């Protein structure tokens, strides 16, 4: 088996994992909820505004800070967003374990004296 085929197989296994399925379903639920999607768009626009202000060497005014804090509290208080965050954390833990195993394989492969041809 060549590296590209093994990588494709790994991708398929990841897509079939409970962590990925839960994360994907949670993200879809948030995207499909109009109210939450609208709040997320507002938050993104506000974050972009804050970044521009900071890039200009200034700090956002108190009203902008309060608006950001209030919006974050509303978004984070939504059950579906909490589920999305939890599922994202579990998915990232899976991916970290996968990356660690890939690193182990690379290390072992580099130390091996056996030459293998794919």
C-alpha positions as CSV (number, residue, x, y, z in Angstrom):
1,X,0.0,0.0,0.0
2,X,1.4,3.4,-0.9
3,X,1.3,6.5,1.4
4,X,-1.5,8.2,-0.5
5,X,-3.8,5.2,-0.3
6,X,-3.0,4.7,3.4
7,X,-3.8,8.4,4.0
8,X,-7.1,8.1,2.1
9,X,-8.0,5.0,4.2
10,X,-7.1,7.0,7.4
11,X,-9.4,9.8,6.3
12,X,-12.2,7.4,5.7
13,X,-11.7,5.9,9.1
14,X,-11.7,9.3,10.7
15,X,-14.9,10.3,8.9
16,X,-16.5,7.1,10.3
17,X,-15.4,7.8,13.9
18,X,-18.0,8.9,16.5
19,X,-16.0,12.0,17.3
20,X,-16.1,13.2,13.7
21,X,-19.8,12.3,13.2
22,X,-20.8,14.1,16.4
23,X,-18.7,17.2,15.5
24,X,-20.1,17.3,12.0
25,X,-23.7,17.0,13.2
26,X,-23.2,19.7,15.8
27,X,-21.7,22.1,13.3
28,X,-24.5,21.4,10.9
29,X,-27.1,22.1,13.6
30,X,-25.5,25.4,14.5
31,X,-25.2,26.4,10.8
32,X,-28.9,25.5,10.2
33,X,-30.2,27.5,13.1
34,X,-31.0,31.0,11.8
35,X,-30.8,32.8,15.1
36,X,-27.4,31.2,16.0
37,X,-26.0,31.7,12.6
38,X,-27.0,35.3,12.6
39,X,-25.4,35.8,16.1
40,X,-22.2,34.1,14.8
41,X,-22.1,36.4,11.8
42,X,-22.5,39.5,14.1
43,X,-19.7,38.2,16.3
44,X,-17.4,37.7,13.3
45,X,-18.1,41.2,12.1
46,X,-17.4,42.6,15.5
47,X,-14.2,40.6,15.8
48,X,-13.0,42.0,12.5
49,X,-13.9,45.5,13.7
50,X,-11.8,45.0,16.9
51,X,-8.9,43.6,14.9
52,X,-8.8,46.7,12.7
53,X,-9.0,49.0,15.7
54,X,-6.1,47.1,17.3
55,X,-4.1,47.0,14.1
56,X,-4.4,50.8,14.1
57,X,-2.7,50.8,17.5
58,X,-5.8,51.6,19.5
59,X,-8.0,49.8,21.9
60,X,-11.7,49.3,21.3
61,X,-14.0,51.6,23.2
62,X,-16.1,50.4,26.2
63,X,-19.3,50.1,24.1
64,X,-17.6,47.8,21.6
65,X,-16.1,45.7,24.4
66,X,-19.5,45.4,26.1
67,X,-21.2,44.5,22.9
68,X,-18.6,41.8,22.3
69,X,-18.9,40.4,25.8
70,X,-22.8,40.4,25.7
71,X,-22.8,38.7,22.3
72,X,-20.3,36.0,23.5
73,X,-22.4,35.3,26.6
74,X,-25.6,34.9,24.5
75,X,-23.8,32.6,22.0
76,X,-22.0,30.5,24.7
77,X,-25.3,30.1,26.6
78,X,-26.9,28.3,23.7
79,X,-27.0,24.5,24.3
80,X,-26.2,23.7,20.6
81,X,-23.1,25.9,20.8
82,X,-22.0,24.1,24.0
83,X,-22.5,20.8,22.2
84,X,-20.5,22.1,19.2
85,X,-17.6,23.2,21.5
86,X,-17.6,19.8,23.3
87,X,-17.7,17.8,20.1
88,X,-14.9,20.0,18.6
89,X,-12.7,19.3,21.6
90,X,-13.3,15.6,21.4
91,X,-12.6,15.6,17.6
92,X,-9.4,17.6,18.2
93,X,-8.3,15.1,20.9
94,X,-8.8,12.3,18.4
95,X,-6.8,14.1,15.8
96,X,-4.0,14.8,18.3
97,X,-3.9,11.0,19.1
98,X,-3.8,10.3,15.3
99,X,-1.0,12.7,14.8
100,X,0.9,11.2,17.7
101,X,0.6,7.8,16.2
102,X,1.8,9.1,12.8
103,X,4.8,10.6,14.5
104,X,5.5,7.3,16.2
105,X,5.3,5.6,12.9
106,X,7.7,8.1,11.3
107,X,10.2,7.7,14.1
108,X,10.1,3.9,14.0
109,X,10.3,3.9,10.2
110,X,13.3,6.2,10.2
111,X,15.1,3.9,12.7
112,X,14.3,0.7,10.9
113,X,17.1,-1.0,8.9
114,X,14.6,-2.9,6.9
115,X,13.9,-1.4,3.4
116,X,10.4,-1.7,2.3
117,X,9.0,-1.0,-1.2
118,X,5.4,0.0,-1.5
